[in-house]
Amino acid sequence: MQQRLYRSAFPNANDLFYNHFNHVAENAVEMAKLLHEAITSDDEQKPQYNAINRLRAKSQELTHRASSDSGKSFISPFDRGDMYSLVRAIDTVAGFINISSRRINLYQPASITPPLKELAGLIVECCVELEKCVHAISDIKNTKAITDCINSVKALEHYADKVYNKAVADLLTGEPNAIELIKYNEILHALETTTDKCEQVTTVIESIVVKNS
């Protein structure tokens, strides 16, 4: 009863935090799309890498803002610790997209192989599903919509593991140049880890749903 009175007195308080969650998720999607664009583009100039780096800084700022506002706000949509865990988990995805971007840009592999492109595409798909999931938690009682997105991310991450394992196996048997092998392995690992971090966001969301549904 008391919580309902708080909500009626401060009707926009929850919207503030949902907007924070949405902005962090949308930023990660934009970064993922830029990474995929950079990897699949034939253009020698790759402005996407600088753009990804700028968006990484934006993600950190959005995360800080959400954390700061949660400490000042009288009410919040759910536990403040869970709120921080959510934005921090999405920010970690953004961080690994940036790491993947930097490795490709720095290492300059001899060619962009199909597994690299495929993993970059899977990162985009994971981030899009995460964005849907984050939007869905504004109606936390709609567990089906949330669960569908969570299951999609988990399926994509599982498939990314298969792509990564096969790519590494092929490298070990088919790449004669040790330096190139190291380059590819480091890039592949960063991309695959990014999908792992996407799945970790769903773990946070699952916990929030269990506590609040």
Residue frames as qw, qx, qy, qz and C-alpha x, y, z in Angstrom:
[[0.000, 0.886, 0.464, 0.000, 0.00, 0.00, 0.00],
 [0.312, -0.808, 0.103, 0.489, 2.77, 2.40, 0.99],
 [0.438, -0.155, 0.591, 0.659, 4.71, 1.57, -2.20],
 [0.253, 0.619, 0.650, 0.362, 1.64, 2.38, -4.32],
 [0.120, -0.946, -0.233, 0.190, 1.32, 5.74, -2.61],
 [0.413, -0.567, 0.359, 0.615, 5.00, 6.45, -3.33],
 [0.405, 0.166, 0.685, 0.582, 4.49, 5.57, -6.97],
 [0.124, 0.815, 0.534, 0.190, 1.48, 7.85, -7.30],
 [0.254, -0.906, -0.027, 0.338, 3.39, 10.67, -5.65],
 [0.156, -0.649, 0.553, 0.499, 6.44, 10.16, -7.89],
 [0.842, 0.391, 0.300, -0.218, 4.99, 8.78, -11.15],
 [0.619, 0.739, -0.266, 0.007, 8.07, 9.41, -13.28],
 [0.412, -0.697, 0.586, -0.024, 10.66, 7.98, -10.90],
 [0.793, -0.017, 0.600, 0.103, 10.64, 4.49, -12.41],
 [0.659, 0.734, 0.150, 0.068, 10.64, 5.89, -15.95],
 [0.008, -0.905, 0.423, 0.030, 13.92, 7.62, -15.18],
 [0.496, -0.442, 0.744, 0.069, 15.61, 4.30, -14.42],
 [0.769, 0.353, 0.532, 0.039, 14.00, 2.39, -17.26],
 [0.453, 0.888, -0.074, -0.015, 15.30, 5.10, -19.58],
 [0.214, -0.748, 0.625, 0.063, 18.78, 4.58, -18.16],
 [0.685, -0.080, 0.722, 0.055, 18.56, 0.83, -18.78],
 [0.691, 0.631, 0.353, -0.001, 17.25, 1.37, -22.30],
 [0.246, 0.931, -0.261, -0.074, 19.94, 3.89, -23.22],
 [0.368, -0.576, 0.723, 0.104, 22.76, 1.62, -22.06],
 [0.699, 0.165, 0.694, 0.051, 21.28, -1.28, -24.05],
 [0.560, 0.806, 0.183, -0.052, 20.69, 0.84, -27.16],
 [0.003, 0.874, -0.465, -0.139, 24.27, 2.09, -26.98],
 [0.533, -0.303, 0.780, 0.126, 25.56, -1.51, -26.93],
 [0.698, 0.498, 0.514, 0.015, 23.46, -2.33, -30.01],
 [0.357, 0.924, -0.101, -0.093, 24.92, 0.64, -31.86],
 [0.234, -0.703, 0.658, 0.134, 28.45, -0.45, -30.94],
 [0.663, 0.002, 0.746, 0.069, 27.76, -4.03, -32.09],
 [0.634, 0.699, 0.329, -0.024, 26.40, -2.83, -35.42],
 [0.160, 0.921, -0.338, -0.113, 29.42, -0.61, -35.98],
 [0.441, -0.473, 0.753, 0.125, 31.75, -3.53, -35.24],
 [0.695, 0.296, 0.652, 0.064, 29.94, -5.76, -37.72],
 [0.463, 0.878, 0.088, -0.081, 29.98, -2.96, -40.29],
 [0.078, -0.832, 0.527, 0.158, 33.72, -2.46, -39.85],
 [0.551, -0.244, 0.790, 0.113, 34.44, -6.19, -40.17],
 [0.623, 0.426, 0.651, 0.083, 32.27, -6.72, -43.25],
 [0.310, 0.913, 0.016, -0.265, 33.10, -3.47, -45.07],
 [0.820, 0.285, 0.153, 0.471, 35.60, -3.46, -47.95],
 [0.098, 0.951, -0.059, 0.286, 36.44, 0.17, -47.27],
 [0.671, 0.189, -0.429, 0.575, 40.07, 0.55, -46.21],
 [0.080, -0.378, 0.324, -0.864, 39.14, 3.47, -43.99],
 [0.480, -0.396, -0.782, 0.032, 37.45, 2.18, -40.85],
 [0.136, -0.461, 0.194, -0.855, 35.90, 5.15, -39.01],
 [0.755, -0.429, -0.373, -0.326, 33.73, 2.68, -37.12],
 [0.716, -0.110, -0.508, 0.466, 36.60, 1.82, -34.77],
 [0.143, 0.166, -0.275, 0.936, 36.88, 5.40, -33.52],
 [0.517, -0.363, -0.202, -0.749, 33.11, 5.62, -33.24],
 [0.801, -0.295, -0.521, -0.005, 33.06, 2.44, -31.14],
 [0.509, -0.010, -0.461, 0.727, 35.69, 3.89, -28.83],
 [0.155, -0.259, 0.090, -0.949, 33.59, 7.04, -28.34],
 [0.701, -0.340, -0.332, -0.532, 30.49, 4.98, -27.62],
 [0.699, -0.141, -0.610, 0.345, 32.45, 2.96, -25.08],
 [0.180, 0.060, -0.376, 0.907, 33.05, 6.18, -23.16],
 [0.465, -0.261, -0.166, -0.829, 29.35, 7.02, -23.51],
 [0.756, -0.264, -0.582, -0.141, 28.42, 3.64, -22.04],
 [0.513, -0.103, -0.566, 0.637, 30.60, 4.30, -19.01],
 [0.088, -0.129, 0.150, -0.976, 28.99, 7.70, -18.55],
 [0.628, -0.275, -0.375, -0.624, 25.48, 6.24, -18.83],
 [0.722, -0.216, -0.635, 0.170, 26.38, 3.58, -16.28],
 [0.305, -0.022, -0.442, 0.843, 27.75, 6.18, -13.89],
 [0.308, -0.212, -0.066, -0.925, 24.63, 8.32, -14.31],
 [0.717, -0.301, -0.518, -0.357, 22.34, 5.39, -13.55],
 [0.635, -0.182, -0.599, 0.453, 24.34, 4.52, -10.45],
 [0.125, 0.071, -0.270, 0.952, 24.37, 8.13, -9.28],
 [0.466, -0.262, -0.214, -0.817, 20.63, 8.58, -9.77],
 [0.718, -0.288, -0.626, -0.097, 19.86, 5.34, -7.94],
 [0.477, -0.142, -0.548, 0.673, 21.67, 6.70, -4.90],
 [0.062, -0.034, 0.132, -0.989, 19.70, 9.95, -4.95],
 [0.471, -0.257, -0.507, -0.674, 16.24, 8.62, -5.76],
 [0.501, -0.256, 0.493, -0.664, 13.64, 8.09, -3.05],
 [0.843, 0.113, 0.462, -0.252, 12.13, 5.10, -4.87],
 [0.094, 0.460, -0.757, -0.454, 13.30, 2.73, -7.61],
 [0.764, 0.111, -0.356, -0.527, 11.65, 0.04, -9.78],
 [0.944, -0.182, -0.271, 0.037, 13.57, -2.71, -7.99],
 [0.741, -0.570, 0.023, 0.354, 16.53, -3.31, -5.71],
 [0.125, 0.943, -0.257, -0.170, 19.29, -0.76, -6.24],
 [0.451, -0.471, 0.721, 0.233, 21.95, -3.45, -6.19],
 [0.634, 0.333, 0.681, 0.153, 20.15, -5.26, -9.01],
 [0.371, 0.913, 0.130, -0.109, 19.80, -2.02, -10.94],
 [0.094, -0.826, 0.507, 0.227, 23.52, -1.42, -10.76],
 [0.577, -0.165, 0.778, 0.188, 24.27, -5.06, -11.65],
 [0.625, 0.601, 0.498, 0.018, 22.10, -4.72, -14.76],
 [0.319, 0.941, -0.097, -0.066, 23.67, -1.55, -16.16],
 [0.303, -0.694, 0.632, 0.167, 27.15, -2.77, -15.19],
 [0.685, 0.050, 0.712, 0.144, 26.60, -6.09, -17.00],
 [0.581, 0.752, 0.303, 0.069, 25.47, -4.30, -20.17],
 [0.034, 0.943, -0.316, -0.098, 28.41, -1.91, -19.87],
 [0.556, -0.415, 0.691, 0.202, 30.70, -4.94, -19.70],
 [0.702, 0.454, 0.524, 0.161, 29.27, -6.10, -23.05],
 [0.311, 0.950, -0.007, 0.024, 30.11, -2.67, -24.45],
 [0.329, -0.779, 0.512, 0.148, 33.60, -2.99, -23.02],
 [0.647, -0.123, 0.711, 0.246, 34.23, -6.29, -24.78],
 [0.595, 0.726, 0.327, 0.109, 32.85, -4.96, -28.06],
 [0.078, 0.965, -0.248, -0.030, 35.44, -2.22, -27.74],
 [0.530, -0.514, 0.650, 0.177, 38.18, -4.75, -26.89],
 [0.730, 0.302, 0.583, 0.189, 37.25, -6.78, -29.99],
 [0.406, 0.904, 0.118, 0.057, 37.32, -3.64, -32.09],
 [0.164, -0.887, 0.420, 0.099, 40.72, -2.58, -30.78],
 [0.663, -0.271, 0.665, 0.210, 42.25, -6.01, -31.36],
 [0.683, 0.532, 0.455, 0.207, 41.10, -6.15, -34.98],
 [0.240, 0.968, -0.023, 0.074, 42.26, -2.60, -35.62],
 [0.324, -0.798, 0.501, 0.083, 45.61, -3.15, -33.90],
 [0.676, -0.208, 0.685, 0.175, 46.46, -6.65, -35.11],
 [0.460, 0.605, -0.333, -0.557, 45.40, -6.11, -38.73],
 [0.717, -0.047, 0.694, 0.038, 44.93, -9.82, -39.56],
 [0.209, -0.157, 0.706, 0.659, 45.80, -10.95, -43.07],
 [0.288, -0.259, -0.609, -0.692, 42.10, -11.35, -43.91],
 [0.503, -0.108, 0.417, -0.749, 38.73, -11.13, -42.23],
 [0.097, 0.020, -0.983, -0.157, 37.69, -14.76, -42.14],
 [0.484, -0.385, -0.566, -0.546, 34.08, -16.05, -42.21],
 [0.550, -0.447, -0.648, 0.279, 34.14, -17.01, -38.50],
 [0.219, -0.175, -0.238, 0.930, 35.10, -13.44, -37.56],
 [0.278, -0.154, -0.320, -0.892, 32.20, -12.08, -39.59],
 [0.561, -0.378, -0.688, -0.261, 29.83, -14.68, -38.20],
 [0.465, -0.376, -0.583, 0.549, 30.76, -13.98, -34.59],
 [0.035, -0.078, -0.059, 0.995, 30.38, -10.24, -35.17],
 [0.425, -0.251, -0.501, -0.711, 26.91, -10.90, -36.58],
 [0.580, -0.398, -0.707, 0.071, 26.02, -13.02, -33.57],
 [0.283, -0.229, -0.406, 0.838, 27.07, -10.19, -31.26],
 [0.235, -0.096, -0.197, -0.947, 24.65, -7.89, -33.06],
 [0.577, -0.320, -0.635, -0.401, 21.86, -10.44, -32.68],
 [0.519, -0.325, -0.654, 0.444, 22.63, -10.92, -28.97],
 [0.130, -0.145, -0.238, 0.951, 22.63, -7.18, -28.31],
 [0.372, -0.195, -0.382, -0.823, 19.36, -6.67, -30.19],
 [0.620, -0.378, -0.676, -0.124, 17.74, -9.39, -28.08],
 [0.419, -0.269, -0.519, 0.695, 19.17, -7.85, -24.92],
 [0.086, -0.053, -0.031, -0.994, 17.73, -4.49, -25.90],
 [0.548, -0.319, -0.531, -0.562, 14.29, -6.12, -26.31],
 [0.620, -0.327, -0.670, 0.245, 14.71, -7.82, -22.95],
 [0.256, -0.143, -0.349, 0.890, 15.65, -4.60, -21.19],
 [0.312, -0.167, -0.219, -0.909, 12.64, -2.84, -22.70],
 [0.610, -0.307, -0.662, -0.308, 10.45, -5.74, -21.58],
 [0.450, -0.231, -0.689, 0.520, 11.39, -5.48, -17.90],
 [0.162, -0.138, 0.119, -0.970, 9.45, -2.22, -17.67],
 [0.783, -0.169, -0.086, -0.592, 6.50, -4.62, -17.54],
 [0.014, -0.442, 0.880, -0.175, 8.12, -7.18, -15.30],
 [0.670, 0.066, 0.599, -0.432, 4.96, -9.23, -14.96],
 [0.790, 0.523, -0.128, -0.294, 5.17, -10.05, -18.68],
 [0.566, -0.512, 0.630, 0.143, 7.56, -12.89, -18.01],
 [0.822, 0.342, 0.436, 0.131, 6.96, -14.59, -21.36],
 [0.449, 0.880, -0.059, 0.141, 8.37, -11.68, -23.38],
 [0.233, -0.822, 0.516, -0.066, 11.37, -11.49, -21.08],
 [0.748, -0.228, 0.622, 0.041, 11.95, -15.25, -21.08],
 [0.785, 0.561, 0.246, 0.095, 11.73, -15.45, -24.87],
 [0.279, 0.904, -0.288, 0.150, 14.49, -12.85, -25.22],
 [0.472, -0.637, 0.604, -0.084, 16.62, -14.57, -22.58],
 [0.848, 0.055, 0.524, 0.052, 16.29, -17.91, -24.35],
 [0.651, 0.749, 0.039, 0.115, 17.23, -16.31, -27.67],
 [0.006, 0.874, -0.470, 0.128, 20.42, -14.85, -26.20],
 [0.645, -0.408, 0.644, -0.054, 21.36, -18.18, -24.64],
 [0.855, 0.350, 0.376, 0.072, 20.80, -20.00, -27.94],
 [0.462, 0.862, -0.148, 0.146, 22.91, -17.44, -29.79],
 [0.251, -0.774, 0.571, -0.113, 25.70, -17.70, -27.23],
 [0.807, -0.130, 0.576, -0.006, 25.64, -21.49, -27.48],
 [0.776, 0.583, 0.194, 0.144, 25.95, -21.27, -31.25],
 [0.159, 0.922, -0.328, 0.133, 28.77, -18.72, -30.91],
 [0.595, -0.536, 0.599, -0.009, 30.67, -21.27, -28.79],
 [0.849, 0.218, 0.463, 0.127, 30.43, -23.76, -31.66],
 [0.521, 0.837, -0.012, 0.170, 31.61, -21.21, -34.22],
 [0.164, -0.867, 0.457, -0.111, 34.53, -20.25, -31.97],
 [0.731, -0.341, 0.591, 0.030, 35.60, -23.83, -31.23],
 [0.820, 0.420, 0.345, 0.182, 35.55, -24.82, -34.88],
 [0.335, 0.918, -0.135, 0.164, 37.43, -21.67, -35.90],
 [0.347, -0.758, 0.549, -0.053, 40.18, -22.32, -33.34],
 [0.824, -0.065, 0.556, 0.090, 40.45, -25.97, -34.38],
 [0.701, 0.660, 0.193, 0.189, 40.78, -24.92, -38.02],
 [0.053, 0.941, -0.316, 0.105, 43.43, -22.39, -37.09],
 [0.578, -0.570, 0.584, 0.010, 45.52, -24.95, -35.24],
 [0.775, 0.094, 0.593, 0.198, 45.51, -27.32, -38.20],
 [0.589, 0.636, 0.398, 0.301, 45.50, -24.88, -41.11],
 [0.066, 0.991, -0.082, 0.084, 47.37, -21.69, -40.18],
 [0.859, 0.134, -0.182, 0.460, 51.12, -22.12, -40.79],
 [0.233, 0.572, -0.212, 0.757, 52.07, -18.62, -39.66],
 [0.458, -0.351, -0.678, 0.456, 52.43, -18.59, -35.87],
 [0.051, -0.137, -0.188, 0.971, 52.01, -14.81, -35.61],
 [0.421, -0.139, -0.405, -0.800, 48.80, -14.84, -37.64],
 [0.549, -0.312, -0.775, -0.029, 47.54, -17.76, -35.57],
 [0.294, -0.303, -0.548, 0.722, 48.04, -15.74, -32.39],
 [0.154, 0.039, -0.084, -0.984, 46.31, -12.71, -33.93],
 [0.517, -0.210, -0.589, -0.585, 43.28, -14.69, -35.03],
 [0.515, -0.312, -0.766, 0.223, 43.03, -16.54, -31.74],
 [0.162, -0.229, -0.406, 0.870, 43.10, -13.32, -29.73],
 [0.313, 0.004, -0.216, -0.925, 40.43, -11.71, -31.91],
 [0.560, -0.224, -0.720, -0.343, 38.23, -14.80, -31.92],
 [0.414, -0.288, -0.725, 0.470, 38.50, -15.05, -28.15],
 [0.032, 0.159, 0.230, -0.960, 37.47, -11.42, -27.67],
 [0.456, -0.066, -0.415, -0.785, 34.45, -11.84, -29.95],
 [0.586, -0.250, -0.764, -0.100, 33.33, -15.08, -28.30],
 [0.291, -0.226, -0.617, 0.696, 33.80, -13.58, -24.83],
 [0.228, -0.013, -0.030, -0.973, 31.50, -10.74, -25.85],
 [0.620, -0.218, -0.549, -0.516, 28.70, -13.24, -26.45],
 [0.524, -0.226, -0.735, 0.367, 29.47, -14.79, -23.05],
 [0.079, -0.119, -0.358, 0.923, 29.02, -11.36, -21.46],
 [0.449, -0.141, -0.326, -0.820, 25.67, -11.00, -23.24],
 [0.649, -0.276, -0.699, -0.119, 24.52, -14.23, -21.63],
 [0.374, -0.168, -0.604, 0.683, 25.65, -12.93, -18.25],
 [0.235, -0.092, 0.028, -0.967, 23.28, -9.98, -18.67],
 [0.644, -0.238, -0.516, -0.512, 20.41, -12.46, -18.99],
 [0.558, -0.198, -0.721, 0.360, 21.46, -14.05, -15.68],
 [0.061, -0.074, -0.352, 0.931, 21.08, -10.66, -14.00],
 [0.453, -0.094, -0.251, -0.850, 17.68, -10.14, -15.64],
 [0.636, -0.217, -0.725, -0.151, 16.51, -13.61, -14.60],
 [0.371, -0.194, -0.646, 0.638, 17.39, -12.78, -11.00],
 [0.156, 0.030, 0.113, -0.981, 15.47, -9.50, -11.19],
 [0.569, -0.150, -0.499, -0.636, 12.42, -11.25, -12.61],
 [0.579, -0.227, -0.769, 0.148, 12.45, -13.92, -9.89],
 [0.246, -0.187, -0.523, 0.795, 12.64, -11.29, -7.16],
 [0.172, 0.220, 0.107, -0.954, 9.96, -9.00, -8.57],
 [0.405, -0.080, -0.637, -0.651, 7.43, -11.07, -10.50]]
